[in-house]
Amino acid sequence: MLDDRGSRMIGREFGAVKSALDIFVKDLGLVTSSAAAQRFPATMAATANSLFLMGAALGYGGEDDSGILRVFEQWTARPAAETPGRTSCRGPPTHPPDPPRQDLDPNLLPRSRRRTP
């Protein structure tokens, strides 16, 4: 699935609809409401549903579901990493990881992750 959608994400081919984002909204809505009826905490499905709902609210519902990438881009206020010439999502990332953020309050981290001066 990632190989198929990943290549459309890399190519930013959101207009050529193979599977509309609204289909995920419908299907994940059915999954989460069925899970809730059984008192089952389908937390990953609920989180995914929220992200696809954001995409629909932004007007991407009728476009290809690979356009969910734009939700992350808007949410993080930065474009997805660009790798010239890359046409597949297979293999390790070709860019270095982001440096640790310095603007986070260390007191918000769990005690096991806090650095002591």
C-alpha positions, -999 to 999 in steps of 0.1 A, spaced: 0 0 0 28 24 9 46 16 -23 15 26 -43 5 57 -24 40 66 -15 50 70 -52 19 92 -57 29 113 -26 64 117 -39 51 127 -73 24 149 -57 -3 132 -79 -33 139 -58 -57 148 -87 -55 114 -104 -80 96 -80 -75 59 -75 -91 60 -41 -108 91 -27 -99 104 7 -136 105 15 -137 67 13 -113 65 42 -135 89 61 -165 67 55 -147 34 62 -128 45 93 -160 61 106 -177 27 103 -148 10 120 -146 35 149 -184 35 155 -185 -3 155 -156 -5 179 -172 20 202 -205 0 202 -185 -30 214 -166 -8 240 -133 -16 221 -107 12 221 -96 13 185 -72 42 191 -52 39 160 -83 38 138 -97 68 156 -65 87 152 -63 79 115 -100 88 111 -93 122 127 -65 129 102 -86 119 72 -114 141 86 -89 170 87 -81 163 51 -118 163 42 -124 196 61 -95 211 41 -113 203 9 -93 172 -1 -121 147 2 -127 141 -35 -90 139 -43 -67 109 -40 -61 96 -5 -24 100 -9 -31 137 -5 -32 130 33 4 141 30 -8 177 27 -25 174 61 8 166 77 25 194 57 0 219 70 0 205 105 38 208 108 40 240 87 67 224 65 68 206 33 75 169 31 111 160 25 120 162 -11 145 138 -26 153 146 -63 149 116 -85 134 94 -59 104 74 -72 99 49 -45 94 48 -7 115 17 -3 148 19 15 162 40 43 157 77 44 182 96 24 182 127 46 196 131 81 171 132 110 160 166 123 181 178 153 165 177 187 142 206 194 156 231 219 123 249 225 105 221 243 100 224 281 120 194 295 96 193 325 69 180 300 90 149 292 87 117 312 114 116 340 132 88 322 137 111 291 148 143 309 184 154 307 201 165 339 225 194 336 
